[in-house]
Amino acid sequence: MTLTEAARLSALVLACALLIAELLLITPSQAAGAFAIGRCGAYGQAFDYPVESAAITAARKQCKGNCTTVTMKRACAALAVDMKNPCGPYGYAVKPKISSSLNEATRKCYEFGGKQCVIRAWVCDAKG
């Protein structure tokens, strides 16, 4: 084995060792989230929790009143309210991409009678 071949082999072994070390240090990503939606623009959000039940509890704790809770895993959620009547029509959506959730929440707000719908809140978990 020549000196050049030995250097290449050493570099390859070092690169493999570094890759293995990096893989061992990577922790699993947390990807459980929840979005609580209530009247008059009330909401609560929780994202990147290790388990869904913890995310639901955290989101409900932030939302005032009787709130509907939706969950998300590797997704995004959005809430749109009518600016002319914040306690009136609203829409929400959970979709894989933020753009889709924003569009769908706004569309639902108008569908339910909103006149000037705007995004009130949005959230994505680790992979959304």
Buried (B, 14 or more C-beta within 10 A) or exposed (E): EEEEEEEEEEEEEEEEEEEEEEEEEEEEEBBBBBBBBBBEBBBBBBBBBEEBEBBBBBBBEBBEEEBEBBBBBBBBBBBBBBBEBBEBBBBBBBBBEBEBBBBBBBBBBBEBEBEEBEBBBBBBBBBB
